[in-house]
Amino acid sequence: MSKGQYAYVSPELTGLTEKVKGEVINVRQNPFLGQEIAVRDAGGRIYFGESKYFSAI
């Protein structure tokens, strides 16, 4: 994934009942977790975590 793409965020990460759609705003390499992704949804909320919690649209 790269900046500007859209992705779904897993409910396991958000704590909500369904997936959240948002724009990828940051991708970085975390030395402990591997690839870390940050997504901003339509409401301006930012979700970030390991890449396993995100799926590209």
N, C-alpha and C positions, 0 to 999 in steps of 0.2 A: 504494500500500500504506500501511497505517497500523498503529500499535501494536496488539498483541493478535491480529492476523491470523496465519494460518499460511502458510508459503511453503516451496518447495523451493529448495535452494541447489545451483547447478551444480557438477559435478565439476571443471570448469575452475578454480574458485575454491578448492575444498577439497583437491584433489589426491587424492581418493578415487575409487573405481571407479563409484560410483552416487550419485544425488542424496541429499541430506540434508534431512529434514523438520524444521522448527523454528518457533518463535513469533517474530514480529517484535517486537523490544524497543526499537528506535530507528530513526527515519527523520530524516535531516537533509540540508540542502542544502550540499554541498561546493562552494566557489567554483571549484575546479579540475576536479573529476570529475563534477559534477552531483549527482543524488540518490544518497545513500549509505545503505545499509540494513544493519542489524545483526540477526542471528537467533541465538537460543539453541536448541540441540537438546535432546533428552531426557537426554543425558548431561551437560548443563551447559556444553558447549563453545560458544563464540561465534564466529560467522563474520560478517565484514563486508566490504563492497565496493560497487562500482558496481551500480546497479539492474539492469543487463543480465545479471547472474549469478543473479538471483532470479526465481522465477515463483510467483504467488499460487495458493493451493489453493482 
